[in-house]
């Protein structure tokens, strides 16, 4: 099987999720990567100290694929100021706005205001269909927007995210300006699950993207390679019985 041809037949768009400028530049050269997302947690883990400087470096290197940067205030008035500033960094910028603040207050009013101002949005941390319905309504005037449902975190609770994602697609389908993101995937299989239900986009960290070379791998060969790994590690560890 030619893995590249197989992967290129996917309808779901793959967005790389991370905060390493070097990784992002490398992935930019991969035609399978159609966009990029990041967040304050990933940026902190990567040691980013200057938010705007990092963002502008990324945008200078990647000027023509969608990139999402997130607001980080907990007050809606300040979120709006941050969102308007971030939106001005580039035409390919989507502003990530959390579905609520830390007190659980919905961000619907802010989303409406930013939509009317023409800001391209990525509403993040959604996990329920009620949230999808509320956000979809709030985005009715937005020129272009993503709804990021954290399917991986839903799965972490023991729930199957596929039915939720399928129902969410039904909700957003009436709005041509909206696309659904399968966010926080836990394994490469999620890419194919997202594609099977017609999800528009899936984000993936470098750990998951590194597994793309395994697509279509012969399982007998993979089994033997696994046995070889166990044997090699046992020998190198000097185990005896």
FENHU-V326575 format. One record per residue. N is the residue number from 1. RES is the residue in one letter. PSI is psi in degrees with one decimal (none if undefined). D_FIRST is the distance of its C-alpha to the first C-alpha in Angstrom with 2 decimals. Layout:
n=N res=RES psi=PSI d_first=D_FIRST
n=N res=RES psi=PSI d_first=D_FIRST
//
This chain:
n=1 res=X psi=135.9 d_first=0.00
n=2 res=X psi=107.7 d_first=3.81
n=3 res=X psi=-38.6 d_first=5.90
n=4 res=X psi=-43.5 d_first=8.93
n=5 res=X psi=-41.8 d_first=8.44
n=6 res=X psi=-47.2 d_first=7.68
n=7 res=X psi=-35.2 d_first=10.72
n=8 res=X psi=-15.4 d_first=12.71
n=9 res=X psi=-7.3 d_first=12.86
n=10 res=X psi=139.4 d_first=14.89
n=11 res=X psi=-28.9 d_first=18.56
n=12 res=X psi=137.3 d_first=20.01
n=13 res=X psi=137.3 d_first=21.14
n=14 res=X psi=121.8 d_first=20.68
n=15 res=X psi=132.1 d_first=23.99
n=16 res=X psi=134.0 d_first=24.45
n=17 res=X psi=118.5 d_first=27.38
n=18 res=X psi=-174.9 d_first=29.53
n=19 res=X psi=26.0 d_first=32.57
n=20 res=X psi=117.2 d_first=31.70
n=21 res=X psi=-40.4 d_first=32.38
n=22 res=X psi=-44.3 d_first=30.39
n=23 res=X psi=-42.1 d_first=27.27
n=24 res=X psi=-40.1 d_first=27.77
n=25 res=X psi=-39.2 d_first=28.17
n=26 res=X psi=-44.1 d_first=25.01
n=27 res=X psi=-26.4 d_first=23.00
n=28 res=X psi=-28.7 d_first=24.80
n=29 res=X psi=-7.0 d_first=22.92
n=30 res=X psi=116.2 d_first=19.55
n=31 res=X psi=-16.4 d_first=19.04
n=32 res=X psi=-21.4 d_first=17.33
n=33 res=X psi=112.9 d_first=20.75
n=34 res=X psi=-8.2 d_first=23.11
n=35 res=X psi=-179.4 d_first=26.21
n=36 res=X psi=147.3 d_first=28.02
n=37 res=X psi=154.5 d_first=30.35
n=38 res=X psi=176.5 d_first=32.76
n=39 res=X psi=166.5 d_first=35.83
n=40 res=X psi=-34.1 d_first=39.01
n=41 res=X psi=-47.3 d_first=37.73
n=42 res=X psi=-37.7 d_first=34.71
n=43 res=X psi=-40.5 d_first=37.06
n=44 res=X psi=-43.4 d_first=39.61
n=45 res=X psi=-30.2 d_first=37.10
n=46 res=X psi=-1.9 d_first=36.09
n=47 res=X psi=18.2 d_first=39.77
n=48 res=X psi=129.0 d_first=40.30
n=49 res=X psi=-35.8 d_first=44.07
n=50 res=X psi=104.7 d_first=44.54
n=51 res=X psi=-53.2 d_first=42.57
n=52 res=X psi=-40.0 d_first=43.35
n=53 res=X psi=-44.5 d_first=42.87
n=54 res=X psi=-46.6 d_first=39.36
n=55 res=X psi=-42.7 d_first=38.51
n=56 res=X psi=-33.6 d_first=39.90
n=57 res=X psi=-43.0 d_first=37.98
n=58 res=X psi=-45.3 d_first=34.72
n=59 res=X psi=-30.4 d_first=35.73
n=60 res=X psi=-34.3 d_first=36.77
n=61 res=X psi=-28.1 d_first=33.36
n=62 res=X psi=82.8 d_first=31.43
n=63 res=X psi=-8.0 d_first=33.60
n=64 res=X psi=20.6 d_first=31.30
n=65 res=X psi=146.2 d_first=29.12
n=66 res=X psi=135.5 d_first=30.71
n=67 res=X psi=130.9 d_first=32.04
n=68 res=X psi=126.8 d_first=33.97
n=69 res=X psi=142.7 d_first=37.00
n=70 res=X psi=141.6 d_first=39.13
n=71 res=X psi=160.0 d_first=42.88
n=72 res=X psi=3.4 d_first=44.45
n=73 res=X psi=161.1 d_first=47.99
n=74 res=X psi=-2.1 d_first=49.07
n=75 res=X psi=131.4 d_first=51.66
n=76 res=X psi=-35.1 d_first=50.66
n=77 res=X psi=-40.5 d_first=53.05
n=78 res=X psi=-33.7 d_first=51.62
n=79 res=X psi=-42.1 d_first=48.04
n=80 res=X psi=-43.8 d_first=48.90
n=81 res=X psi=-44.8 d_first=50.27
n=82 res=X psi=-41.4 d_first=47.19
n=83 res=X psi=-43.7 d_first=44.87
n=84 res=X psi=-37.1 d_first=46.80
n=85 res=X psi=-47.6 d_first=46.75
n=86 res=X psi=-41.1 d_first=43.00
n=87 res=X psi=-27.6 d_first=42.34
n=88 res=X psi=-3.2 d_first=44.26
n=89 res=X psi=-22.7 d_first=42.01
n=90 res=X psi=155.4 d_first=39.57
n=91 res=X psi=-22.2 d_first=38.40
n=92 res=X psi=10.7 d_first=34.91
n=93 res=X psi=131.8 d_first=36.49
n=94 res=X psi=133.7 d_first=36.25
n=95 res=X psi=121.0 d_first=38.91
n=96 res=X psi=124.7 d_first=37.97
n=97 res=X psi=127.9 d_first=40.83
n=98 res=X psi=149.3 d_first=40.93
n=99 res=X psi=-27.4 d_first=41.59
n=100 res=X psi=170.3 d_first=44.82
n=101 res=X psi=-174.3 d_first=46.86
n=102 res=X psi=-16.1 d_first=47.47
n=103 res=X psi=0.8 d_first=50.33
n=104 res=X psi=12.3 d_first=48.11
n=105 res=X psi=123.9 d_first=49.69
n=106 res=X psi=145.7 d_first=47.24
n=107 res=X psi=16.1 d_first=46.45
n=108 res=X psi=-43.1 d_first=46.66
n=109 res=X psi=-42.1 d_first=49.72
n=110 res=X psi=-42.9 d_first=48.26
n=111 res=X psi=-42.3 d_first=45.03
n=112 res=X psi=-45.8 d_first=47.22
n=113 res=X psi=-45.8 d_first=49.24
n=114 res=X psi=-35.6 d_first=46.30
n=115 res=X psi=-44.9 d_first=44.67
n=116 res=X psi=-24.8 d_first=47.90
n=117 res=X psi=1.5 d_first=47.95
n=118 res=X psi=16.9 d_first=44.56
n=119 res=X psi=129.8 d_first=42.67
n=120 res=X psi=129.2 d_first=38.91
n=121 res=X psi=154.6 d_first=38.28
n=122 res=X psi=101.7 d_first=35.78
n=123 res=X psi=123.9 d_first=37.51
n=124 res=X psi=161.9 d_first=36.29
n=125 res=X psi=23.7 d_first=36.62
n=126 res=X psi=142.8 d_first=36.70
n=127 res=X psi=-7.1 d_first=36.25
n=128 res=X psi=156.1 d_first=38.18
n=129 res=X psi=-29.4 d_first=38.17
n=130 res=X psi=-43.6 d_first=41.81
n=131 res=X psi=-40.7 d_first=40.87
n=132 res=X psi=-43.5 d_first=38.24
n=133 res=X psi=-45.4 d_first=40.95
n=134 res=X psi=-43.2 d_first=43.51
n=135 res=X psi=-40.1 d_first=41.29
n=136 res=X psi=-42.4 d_first=39.99
n=137 res=X psi=-41.3 d_first=43.63
n=138 res=X psi=-25.6 d_first=44.55
n=139 res=X psi=10.6 d_first=41.82
n=140 res=X psi=-26.8 d_first=42.95
n=141 res=X psi=6.2 d_first=44.33
n=142 res=X psi=137.2 d_first=41.72
n=143 res=X psi=-33.7 d_first=40.12
n=144 res=X psi=134.7 d_first=36.68
n=145 res=X psi=154.0 d_first=35.79
n=146 res=X psi=147.1 d_first=33.23
n=147 res=X psi=114.4 d_first=33.88
n=148 res=X psi=105.9 d_first=32.24
n=149 res=X psi=126.3 d_first=32.12
n=150 res=X psi=74.5 d_first=31.62
n=151 res=X psi=-35.6 d_first=29.30
n=152 res=X psi=-39.7 d_first=28.64
n=153 res=X psi=-33.0 d_first=32.38
n=154 res=X psi=-44.1 d_first=32.82
n=155 res=X psi=-32.8 d_first=30.39
n=156 res=X psi=-20.9 d_first=32.43
n=157 res=X psi=3.4 d_first=35.40
n=158 res=X psi=4.7 d_first=33.76
n=159 res=X psi=144.8 d_first=33.15
n=160 res=X psi=117.8 d_first=29.96
n=161 res=X psi=-15.7 d_first=29.36
n=162 res=X psi=-49.3 d_first=27.23
n=163 res=X psi=-35.9 d_first=30.34
n=164 res=X psi=-43.6 d_first=32.18
n=165 res=X psi=-38.3 d_first=29.50
n=166 res=X psi=-43.2 d_first=29.28
n=167 res=X psi=-36.2 d_first=33.09
n=168 res=X psi=-37.7 d_first=33.22
n=169 res=X psi=-39.3 d_first=31.04
n=170 res=X psi=-40.7 d_first=33.62
n=171 res=X psi=-44.0 d_first=36.40
n=172 res=X psi=-9.7 d_first=35.10
n=173 res=X psi=-24.9 d_first=33.82
n=174 res=X psi=-11.7 d_first=37.28
n=175 res=X psi=106.6 d_first=37.30
n=176 res=X psi=-15.8 d_first=35.15
n=177 res=X psi=-1.9 d_first=35.96
n=178 res=X psi=143.5 d_first=34.29
n=179 res=X psi=144.4 d_first=30.77
n=180 res=X psi=133.2 d_first=29.77
n=181 res=X psi=127.7 d_first=28.16
n=182 res=X psi=103.4 d_first=26.54
n=183 res=X psi=160.1 d_first=28.15
n=184 res=X psi=48.4 d_first=28.13
n=185 res=X psi=155.0 d_first=24.82
n=186 res=X psi=-16.8 d_first=24.68
n=187 res=X psi=162.9 d_first=20.99
n=188 res=X psi=-31.5 d_first=17.53
n=189 res=X psi=-31.8 d_first=17.44
n=190 res=X psi=-29.3 d_first=20.25
n=191 res=X psi=-43.5 d_first=18.12
n=192 res=X psi=-30.7 d_first=16.38
n=193 res=X psi=-43.8 d_first=19.84
n=194 res=X psi=-42.0 d_first=21.42
n=195 res=X psi=-40.5 d_first=19.05
n=196 res=X psi=-32.6 d_first=19.62
n=197 res=X psi=-1.9 d_first=23.37
n=198 res=X psi=19.6 d_first=23.44
n=199 res=X psi=142.1 d_first=24.62
n=200 res=X psi=-42.6 d_first=25.07
n=201 res=X psi=148.1 d_first=24.36
n=202 res=X psi=135.4 d_first=23.36
n=203 res=X psi=155.5 d_first=24.71
n=204 res=X psi=134.6 d_first=23.08
n=205 res=X psi=171.2 d_first=24.71
n=206 res=X psi=-36.6 d_first=23.41
n=207 res=X psi=-41.6 d_first=22.78
n=208 res=X psi=-40.5 d_first=20.28
n=209 res=X psi=-31.0 d_first=18.71
n=210 res=X psi=-18.0 d_first=18.23
n=211 res=X psi=-1.5 d_first=15.83
n=212 res=X psi=-29.2 d_first=13.32
n=213 res=X psi=-13.7 d_first=11.55
n=214 res=X psi=-11.1 d_first=11.09
n=215 res=X psi=124.6 d_first=9.03
n=216 res=X psi=6.4 d_first=6.42
n=217 res=X psi=140.7 d_first=8.15
n=218 res=X psi=124.9 d_first=9.25
n=219 res=X psi=-30.6 d_first=12.66
n=220 res=X psi=-43.6 d_first=14.63
n=221 res=X psi=-42.7 d_first=13.91
n=222 res=X psi=-37.3 d_first=14.74
n=223 res=X psi=-47.6 d_first=17.84
n=224 res=X psi=-41.1 d_first=18.98
n=225 res=X psi=-34.7 d_first=18.66
n=226 res=X psi=-43.4 d_first=20.77
n=227 res=X psi=-41.6 d_first=23.33
n=228 res=X psi=-38.1 d_first=23.51
n=229 res=X psi=-46.3 d_first=24.26
n=230 res=X psi=-44.7 d_first=27.03
n=231 res=X psi=-46.0 d_first=28.48
n=232 res=X psi=-45.9 d_first=28.52
n=233 res=X psi=-36.3 d_first=30.23
n=234 res=X psi=-42.6 d_first=32.74
n=235 res=X psi=-46.9 d_first=33.70
n=236 res=X psi=-26.3 d_first=34.04
n=237 res=X psi=-13.8 d_first=36.14
n=238 res=X psi=27.2 d_first=38.42
n=239 res=X psi=141.2 d_first=38.47
n=240 res=X psi=155.5 d_first=40.79
n=241 res=X psi=none d_first=42.10
//
